[in-house]
Amino acid sequence: MSIAKLHVKKNDMIKVIAGKEKGKTGKILRVFPAKGRVVVEGLNLIKRHTRPTQVQPEGGIVEKEAALSISNVMLVCASCGDATRTGIRTLDDSSRVRYCKKCNEIVDK
């Protein structure tokens, strides 16, 4: 099975559009293209019970971010400040960039 092209990348600001975290925004920390999931900073927190190790001698209950489905997030455009759909445009130097379909501004820097 081939890996699908994704509409978001690492370090993008996104807004969650479905699920228990609906309406919240955050920055993408990790992207899993094969699974179609993303990890967002400070969202979808779970409690992980960890055993004491040499790295973490205290162990205990640790809160960490779990992955969200990529279909439940939308990119937040920096210029219009709203969650928006994106398209792909080819520039004169034959580079491909994402653009906001609301304000027509280029998202990639």
Biotite code that builds the C-alpha atoms (Angstrom):
import biotite.structure as struc

atoms = struc.array([
    struc.Atom([0.000, 0.000, 0.000], chain_id="A", res_id=1, res_name="MET", atom_name="CA", element="C"),
    struc.Atom([1.381, 3.423, -0.906], chain_id="A", res_id=2, res_name="SER", atom_name="CA", element="C"),
    struc.Atom([1.745, 6.260, 1.572], chain_id="A", res_id=3, res_name="ILE", atom_name="CA", element="C"),
    struc.Atom([-0.676, 9.111, 0.913], chain_id="A", res_id=4, res_name="ALA", atom_name="CA", element="C"),
    struc.Atom([0.424, 12.737, 0.584], chain_id="A", res_id=5, res_name="LYS", atom_name="CA", element="C"),
    struc.Atom([-0.594, 14.709, 3.654], chain_id="A", res_id=6, res_name="LEU", atom_name="CA", element="C"),
    struc.Atom([-1.970, 18.235, 3.971], chain_id="A", res_id=7, res_name="HIS", atom_name="CA", element="C"),
    struc.Atom([0.001, 19.007, 7.153], chain_id="A", res_id=8, res_name="VAL", atom_name="CA", element="C"),
    struc.Atom([3.669, 18.818, 8.152], chain_id="A", res_id=9, res_name="LYS", atom_name="CA", element="C"),
    struc.Atom([5.734, 18.922, 11.327], chain_id="A", res_id=10, res_name="LYS", atom_name="CA", element="C"),
    struc.Atom([5.676, 22.322, 13.125], chain_id="A", res_id=11, res_name="ASN", atom_name="CA", element="C"),
    struc.Atom([2.399, 23.394, 11.429], chain_id="A", res_id=12, res_name="ASP", atom_name="CA", element="C"),
    struc.Atom([-0.261, 25.083, 13.552], chain_id="A", res_id=13, res_name="MET", atom_name="CA", element="C"),
    struc.Atom([-3.483, 23.077, 13.305], chain_id="A", res_id=14, res_name="ILE", atom_name="CA", element="C"),
    struc.Atom([-7.037, 23.153, 14.626], chain_id="A", res_id=15, res_name="LYS", atom_name="CA", element="C"),
    struc.Atom([-8.870, 19.979, 15.668], chain_id="A", res_id=16, res_name="VAL", atom_name="CA", element="C"),
    struc.Atom([-12.218, 19.733, 13.860], chain_id="A", res_id=17, res_name="ILE", atom_name="CA", element="C"),
    struc.Atom([-13.602, 16.489, 15.335], chain_id="A", res_id=18, res_name="ALA", atom_name="CA", element="C"),
    struc.Atom([-13.377, 14.383, 18.482], chain_id="A", res_id=19, res_name="GLY", atom_name="CA", element="C"),
    struc.Atom([-13.016, 15.185, 22.169], chain_id="A", res_id=20, res_name="LYS", atom_name="CA", element="C"),
    struc.Atom([-10.413, 17.911, 21.496], chain_id="A", res_id=21, res_name="GLU", atom_name="CA", element="C"),
    struc.Atom([-12.620, 19.704, 18.934], chain_id="A", res_id=22, res_name="LYS", atom_name="CA", element="C"),
    struc.Atom([-11.924, 23.430, 18.575], chain_id="A", res_id=23, res_name="GLY", atom_name="CA", element="C"),
    struc.Atom([-8.459, 23.350, 20.173], chain_id="A", res_id=24, res_name="LYS", atom_name="CA", element="C"),
    struc.Atom([-5.305, 24.420, 18.360], chain_id="A", res_id=25, res_name="THR", atom_name="CA", element="C"),
    struc.Atom([-1.698, 23.292, 18.671], chain_id="A", res_id=26, res_name="GLY", atom_name="CA", element="C"),
    struc.Atom([1.596, 22.622, 16.931], chain_id="A", res_id=27, res_name="LYS", atom_name="CA", element="C"),
    struc.Atom([2.351, 19.286, 15.269], chain_id="A", res_id=28, res_name="ILE", atom_name="CA", element="C"),
    struc.Atom([5.214, 17.427, 16.962], chain_id="A", res_id=29, res_name="LEU", atom_name="CA", element="C"),
    struc.Atom([5.295, 14.213, 14.898], chain_id="A", res_id=30, res_name="ARG", atom_name="CA", element="C"),
    struc.Atom([3.655, 12.907, 11.731], chain_id="A", res_id=31, res_name="VAL", atom_name="CA", element="C"),
    struc.Atom([3.044, 9.229, 10.932], chain_id="A", res_id=32, res_name="PHE", atom_name="CA", element="C"),
    struc.Atom([2.223, 9.151, 7.183], chain_id="A", res_id=33, res_name="PRO", atom_name="CA", element="C"),
    struc.Atom([1.876, 5.355, 7.008], chain_id="A", res_id=34, res_name="ALA", atom_name="CA", element="C"),
    struc.Atom([-0.720, 5.347, 9.799], chain_id="A", res_id=35, res_name="LYS", atom_name="CA", element="C"),
    struc.Atom([-2.358, 8.669, 8.841], chain_id="A", res_id=36, res_name="GLY", atom_name="CA", element="C"),
    struc.Atom([-1.892, 10.120, 12.316], chain_id="A", res_id=37, res_name="ARG", atom_name="CA", element="C"),
    struc.Atom([-0.272, 13.163, 13.949], chain_id="A", res_id=38, res_name="VAL", atom_name="CA", element="C"),
    struc.Atom([0.858, 14.026, 17.481], chain_id="A", res_id=39, res_name="VAL", atom_name="CA", element="C"),
    struc.Atom([-0.108, 17.553, 18.559], chain_id="A", res_id=40, res_name="VAL", atom_name="CA", element="C"),
    struc.Atom([1.573, 19.450, 21.391], chain_id="A", res_id=41, res_name="GLU", atom_name="CA", element="C"),
    struc.Atom([-0.607, 19.512, 24.524], chain_id="A", res_id=42, res_name="GLY", atom_name="CA", element="C"),
    struc.Atom([-3.632, 17.774, 22.971], chain_id="A", res_id=43, res_name="LEU", atom_name="CA", element="C"),
    struc.Atom([-5.130, 14.282, 23.345], chain_id="A", res_id=44, res_name="ASN", atom_name="CA", element="C"),
    struc.Atom([-3.262, 13.600, 26.594], chain_id="A", res_id=45, res_name="LEU", atom_name="CA", element="C"),
    struc.Atom([-3.188, 10.071, 28.002], chain_id="A", res_id=46, res_name="ILE", atom_name="CA", element="C"),
    struc.Atom([-1.856, 8.730, 31.285], chain_id="A", res_id=47, res_name="LYS", atom_name="CA", element="C"),
    struc.Atom([0.954, 6.231, 30.920], chain_id="A", res_id=48, res_name="ARG", atom_name="CA", element="C"),
    struc.Atom([1.893, 4.075, 33.932], chain_id="A", res_id=49, res_name="HIS", atom_name="CA", element="C"),
    struc.Atom([5.680, 3.709, 33.826], chain_id="A", res_id=50, res_name="THR", atom_name="CA", element="C"),
    struc.Atom([7.941, 1.409, 35.775], chain_id="A", res_id=51, res_name="ARG", atom_name="CA", element="C"),
    struc.Atom([11.034, 2.929, 37.454], chain_id="A", res_id=52, res_name="PRO", atom_name="CA", element="C"),
    struc.Atom([14.151, 2.762, 35.259], chain_id="A", res_id=53, res_name="THR", atom_name="CA", element="C"),
    struc.Atom([17.667, 4.190, 35.446], chain_id="A", res_id=54, res_name="GLN", atom_name="CA", element="C"),
    struc.Atom([16.536, 7.088, 33.243], chain_id="A", res_id=55, res_name="VAL", atom_name="CA", element="C"),
    struc.Atom([13.391, 7.781, 35.335], chain_id="A", res_id=56, res_name="GLN", atom_name="CA", element="C"),
    struc.Atom([14.086, 6.403, 38.806], chain_id="A", res_id=57, res_name="PRO", atom_name="CA", element="C"),
    struc.Atom([10.767, 7.632, 40.232], chain_id="A", res_id=58, res_name="GLU", atom_name="CA", element="C"),
    struc.Atom([8.484, 5.980, 37.624], chain_id="A", res_id=59, res_name="GLY", atom_name="CA", element="C"),
    struc.Atom([4.784, 6.625, 38.235], chain_id="A", res_id=60, res_name="GLY", atom_name="CA", element="C"),
    struc.Atom([2.017, 8.048, 36.089], chain_id="A", res_id=61, res_name="ILE", atom_name="CA", element="C"),
    struc.Atom([3.192, 10.202, 33.164], chain_id="A", res_id=62, res_name="VAL", atom_name="CA", element="C"),
    struc.Atom([0.908, 12.285, 30.935], chain_id="A", res_id=63, res_name="GLU", atom_name="CA", element="C"),
    struc.Atom([1.853, 12.323, 27.265], chain_id="A", res_id=64, res_name="LYS", atom_name="CA", element="C"),
    struc.Atom([0.310, 13.170, 23.914], chain_id="A", res_id=65, res_name="GLU", atom_name="CA", element="C"),
    struc.Atom([-1.365, 10.428, 21.909], chain_id="A", res_id=66, res_name="ALA", atom_name="CA", element="C"),
    struc.Atom([-1.798, 10.444, 18.141], chain_id="A", res_id=67, res_name="ALA", atom_name="CA", element="C"),
    struc.Atom([-4.837, 11.986, 16.428], chain_id="A", res_id=68, res_name="LEU", atom_name="CA", element="C"),
    struc.Atom([-6.220, 10.988, 13.059], chain_id="A", res_id=69, res_name="SER", atom_name="CA", element="C"),
    struc.Atom([-5.037, 13.316, 10.316], chain_id="A", res_id=70, res_name="ILE", atom_name="CA", element="C"),
    struc.Atom([-8.601, 13.610, 9.023], chain_id="A", res_id=71, res_name="SER", atom_name="CA", element="C"),
    struc.Atom([-9.579, 15.354, 12.281], chain_id="A", res_id=72, res_name="ASN", atom_name="CA", element="C"),
    struc.Atom([-7.145, 18.277, 11.889], chain_id="A", res_id=73, res_name="VAL", atom_name="CA", element="C"),
    struc.Atom([-7.028, 21.327, 9.618], chain_id="A", res_id=74, res_name="MET", atom_name="CA", element="C"),
    struc.Atom([-4.143, 23.680, 8.954], chain_id="A", res_id=75, res_name="LEU", atom_name="CA", element="C"),
    struc.Atom([-4.431, 27.171, 10.487], chain_id="A", res_id=76, res_name="VAL", atom_name="CA", element="C"),
    struc.Atom([-3.399, 29.838, 7.961], chain_id="A", res_id=77, res_name="CYS", atom_name="CA", element="C"),
    struc.Atom([-1.004, 32.419, 9.394], chain_id="A", res_id=78, res_name="ALA", atom_name="CA", element="C"),
    struc.Atom([-2.360, 35.295, 7.302], chain_id="A", res_id=79, res_name="SER", atom_name="CA", element="C"),
    struc.Atom([-6.127, 34.783, 7.703], chain_id="A", res_id=80, res_name="CYS", atom_name="CA", element="C"),
    struc.Atom([-5.820, 33.158, 11.158], chain_id="A", res_id=81, res_name="GLY", atom_name="CA", element="C"),
    struc.Atom([-8.493, 30.541, 10.518], chain_id="A", res_id=82, res_name="ASP", atom_name="CA", element="C"),
    struc.Atom([-8.556, 26.800, 9.837], chain_id="A", res_id=83, res_name="ALA", atom_name="CA", element="C"),
    struc.Atom([-8.565, 26.352, 6.092], chain_id="A", res_id=84, res_name="THR", atom_name="CA", element="C"),
    struc.Atom([-8.220, 23.923, 3.241], chain_id="A", res_id=85, res_name="ARG", atom_name="CA", element="C"),
    struc.Atom([-4.966, 23.933, 1.339], chain_id="A", res_id=86, res_name="THR", atom_name="CA", element="C"),
    struc.Atom([-4.018, 23.369, -2.255], chain_id="A", res_id=87, res_name="GLY", atom_name="CA", element="C"),
    struc.Atom([-0.712, 22.762, -3.998], chain_id="A", res_id=88, res_name="ILE", atom_name="CA", element="C"),
    struc.Atom([0.688, 25.258, -6.465], chain_id="A", res_id=89, res_name="ARG", atom_name="CA", element="C"),
    struc.Atom([3.803, 24.998, -8.635], chain_id="A", res_id=90, res_name="THR", atom_name="CA", element="C"),
    struc.Atom([5.942, 28.152, -8.677], chain_id="A", res_id=91, res_name="LEU", atom_name="CA", element="C"),
    struc.Atom([8.065, 29.495, -11.547], chain_id="A", res_id=92, res_name="ASP", atom_name="CA", element="C"),
    struc.Atom([11.177, 27.750, -10.192], chain_id="A", res_id=93, res_name="ASP", atom_name="CA", element="C"),
    struc.Atom([9.220, 24.428, -10.361], chain_id="A", res_id=94, res_name="SER", atom_name="CA", element="C"),
    struc.Atom([8.955, 24.118, -6.564], chain_id="A", res_id=95, res_name="SER", atom_name="CA", element="C"),
    struc.Atom([5.669, 22.927, -5.085], chain_id="A", res_id=96, res_name="ARG", atom_name="CA", element="C"),
    struc.Atom([4.162, 24.925, -2.226], chain_id="A", res_id=97, res_name="VAL", atom_name="CA", element="C"),
    struc.Atom([0.933, 24.772, -0.242], chain_id="A", res_id=98, res_name="ARG", atom_name="CA", element="C"),
    struc.Atom([-1.458, 27.710, -0.381], chain_id="A", res_id=99, res_name="TYR", atom_name="CA", element="C"),
    struc.Atom([-4.532, 28.771, 1.580], chain_id="A", res_id=100, res_name="CYS", atom_name="CA", element="C"),
    struc.Atom([-7.741, 28.392, -0.422], chain_id="A", res_id=101, res_name="LYS", atom_name="CA", element="C"),
    struc.Atom([-9.440, 31.217, 1.536], chain_id="A", res_id=102, res_name="LYS", atom_name="CA", element="C"),
    struc.Atom([-6.917, 34.050, 1.198], chain_id="A", res_id=103, res_name="CYS", atom_name="CA", element="C"),
    struc.Atom([-4.789, 32.612, -1.653], chain_id="A", res_id=104, res_name="ASN", atom_name="CA", element="C"),
    struc.Atom([-1.552, 33.159, 0.343], chain_id="A", res_id=105, res_name="GLU", atom_name="CA", element="C"),
    struc.Atom([1.374, 30.713, 0.326], chain_id="A", res_id=106, res_name="ILE", atom_name="CA", element="C"),
    struc.Atom([1.549, 28.693, 3.569], chain_id="A", res_id=107, res_name="VAL", atom_name="CA", element="C"),
    struc.Atom([5.082, 27.276, 3.149], chain_id="A", res_id=108, res_name="ASP", atom_name="CA", element="C"),
    struc.Atom([7.945, 29.640, 3.798], chain_id="A", res_id=109, res_name="LYS", atom_name="CA", element="C"),
])
